[in-house]
Amino acid sequence: MSRLLDGINSPQDLKKLDIKDLPALAAEIRETLLTTISKTGGHLGSNLGIVELTLAMHYVFDSPRDKFVWDVGHQSYVHKLLTGRKDRFHTLRQYGGLSGFTKREENEHDHWNCGHGGTSISAAIGFAKARDLKKEDHEVVAVIGDGSLTAGIAFEGLNYTGHLKSNIIVILNDNEMSISTNVGGMSAHLSQIMTGQVMRKIKGKIDLLLQSIPEVGKDISHFAHKIDDAIKGVFIPGRLFEDLGFRYVGPLDGHDTELLIKSLEDLKGQKGPTLVHVITRKGKGYPVAEEKAEIWHGASPFDIETGTFLKKKSNPAYTAVFADALIELATQDEKIIGITAAMPSGTGISKFGQIFPDRTFDVGMAEQHAVDFAGGLALEGFRPVAAIYSTFLQRAYDQVIHDICIMNIPVTFAMDRAGIVGEDGATHQGLYDIAYLRTLPNMVIMAPKDENELRHMLKTAIYHPGPAALRYPRGAGLGVPLDPEIKELEIGKGEVIQDGTDIALLAYGHMVTPAMEIARSLEQTGLSVAVINARFVKPLDTELICRYARSTKCLITLEEHSLKGGFGSAVLEEIHEHIPEHHVLVKLIGAADRVIEHGAPALVRKDLGLDAEGLLKTVQEFYNKTVLGAVAVSGNGKKAVHGNGRNKGNGSRKKFSSNGKKGQGKEKHPVNG
Ligand SMILES: Cc1ncc(C[n+]2csc(CCOP(=O)(O)OP(=O)(O)O)c2C)c(N)n1
């Protein structure tokens, strides 16, 4: 039997359906979401919850002429299914496939790339103002969840939208959940609106009942009216939004497609900003996801029948080791505090919170606030650990500089998901934190080679009397044994894993393991290879780096971070400053200076030349070209011609002359990927 969804290749096809058919289409969409996400993984709960709303939006408005701006974009799967991407939907979040967020490059119905929360209202009011200036007349609709509404930028957007008064519709998709239960005064305000509505409904029913009782009923009913007036006087639904300059509509049942369509129809062409408050249920239609909304917000592949995840057995994740170490340290020190910005489970802070609820703070999707909140606590003698993914700390850059670093406040930044993040892709890559932090005064920055070292670094950071950041990757640790005691490391000291004289591999963080792997392969070709675990990018172990710069034929830096401004750049600066008399051959290996897209981490790493094979190839080519001065074996099998040593490089090396200035040689740094 053919499905309704099969006939929908654009929103125009949807509009041809009768409204009465939409619930059946919604059921097919839910089935498609489940079938696909159970294989690819992805944001299941948010998308199951927004099916009817998305159908109503596409039924009423004229996308792409009317512009939809989805906040975070993680709930845009239904929108993708309705806008000509259904046949590629099985490639969701896969390497080379559809993105898990909205993406302009992917489809004309996507107007704004996103991944981080809170941006939709600001972008949408920008679109609306542009429309006004260009004297166009399309609609602009932002869709934002109650969780994302806790982001500071969302308030900034609301505030300014109320001021501009352009025509715009903001749909607030309220499911009372961020990833975990939503927090804060705004969330309480929204619940109050809902409670108020429920109370009014109940009161209405009681009223009718009372009036049906002769004599007594009338008096009690009069009394009940008085209570109702009192409730109204104190609380008018959406008053907050009205005061901000919005027309408030709602709360509406977000699973009643007809009601949504009718309400949105009424709003088309209305002047000024409108906020439509829609109540939805996360995970709608899949009972396990409805019951355990937090777990099913972002699902890894699972079995639909049993609702069990198909996770392979793996070593404990870095996150888990971090949480256990934090608990261990906090058991001995009551000043230690755990802070998360709406990511309690993702960062491991929820585990910490089970043991130390009074010392655990989920501040909502509000990284800027998290950082300054930590600053205040630290200045009063507490030891706050702000566990914020590398990508989300970007949000709080000014707070990190202006408040924490300039005041030299001892806050620990535990940056999970540093490096390649995989399926979440471009907006979530943790590839910029070294660059954005290492320029800051007072900041100490480190990365562990494995989960055991992570524990020591956590303690080192917590007891450092200034700001300190540690970065560690997503996923499973290496399964190394954990030392019985967590100890502080000497700040600014690297670790020599093995000595060597031909090549020094200077690796940062989790690149130490691949460095050791390629060292073994290089040794098999007769080379002597040193492997250094840098540990710190700020302060760098200058003595160690300079020692190996002098004693080996070339230095190779390895990091899972943008090549621009990262660890390798820091090493180059250090060499330039400290050993200008030497011609040091340095090759930087890291992530190329381009947008790094989504896909399984192994495939993304391969694409960047950061897998073992790619790393080995880069190192070998560099060594052959610069140290041996050799022409690599060409495709026709001709043998390489060897030169006579390290200072006869062919221009692809970094040259430093004795006066510290860059040499005359061409600075052609081959970049990976
Ligand atoms: C700045 C930022 N911090 C954290 C996140 C991680 N994150 C992704 S979705 C989400 C919750 C979103 O909640 P809501 O907007 O209510 O949407 P829902 O999933 O409930 O539909 C969070 C915290 C993010 N995307 N951006």
The ligand as a Tripos MOL2 file, in Angstrom:
@<TRIPOS>MOLECULE
LIG
   26    27     1     0     0
SMALL
NO_CHARGES

@<TRIPOS>ATOM
      1 C1         24.7550   26.8940   23.0970 C.3       1 LIG1
      2 C2         24.3380   25.4670   23.2020 C.ar      1 LIG1
      3 N1         24.4890   24.8060   24.3630 N.ar      1 LIG1
      4 C3         24.1200   23.5120   24.4630 C.ar      1 LIG1
      5 C4         23.5840   22.8610   23.4050 C.ar      1 LIG1
      6 C5         23.2120   21.3800   23.4970 C.3       1 LIG1
      7 N2         21.7880   21.1710   23.2550 N.ar      1 LIG1
      8 C6         21.3100   20.7260   22.0740 C.ar      1 LIG1
      9 S1         19.6650   20.6170   22.0480 S.2       1 LIG1
     10 C7         19.5530   21.1040   23.6440 C.ar      1 LIG1
     11 C8         18.2190   21.2060   24.3170 C.3       1 LIG1
     12 C9         17.2620   21.9380   23.4880 C.3       1 LIG1
     13 O1         16.0610   22.0480   24.1670 O.3       1 LIG1
     14 P1         14.8590   22.7260   23.4420 P.3       1 LIG1
     15 O2         15.3000   23.9590   22.7580 O.co2     1 LIG1
     16 O3         13.7510   22.8590   24.4120 O.co2     1 LIG1
     17 O4         14.4730   21.7060   22.2980 O.3       1 LIG1
     18 P2         13.8520   20.2460   22.4420 P.3       1 LIG1
     19 O5         14.9610   19.3070   22.1520 O.co2     1 LIG1
     20 O6         13.2970   20.0980   23.8100 O.co2     1 LIG1
     21 O7         12.8010   20.1960   21.4090 O.co2     1 LIG1
     22 C10        20.8100   21.3660   24.1870 C.ar      1 LIG1
     23 C11        21.0650   21.8000   25.5540 C.3       1 LIG1
     24 C12        23.4600   23.5710   22.2050 C.ar      1 LIG1
     25 N3         23.0050   23.0160   21.1020 N.pl3     1 LIG1
     26 N4         23.8370   24.8650   22.1290 N.ar      1 LIG1
@<TRIPOS>BOND
     1     1     2 1
     2     2     3 ar
     3     2    26 ar
     4     3     4 ar
     5     4     5 ar
     6     5     6 1
     7     5    24 ar
     8     6     7 1
     9     7     8 ar
    10     7    22 ar
    11     8     9 ar
    12     9    10 ar
    13    10    11 1
    14    10    22 ar
    15    11    12 1
    16    12    13 1
    17    13    14 1
    18    14    15 2
    19    14    16 1
    20    14    17 1
    21    17    18 1
    22    18    19 2
    23    18    20 1
    24    18    21 1
    25    22    23 1
    26    24    25 1
    27    24    26 ar
@<TRIPOS>SUBSTRUCTURE
     1 LIG1         1 GROUP 0 **** ****
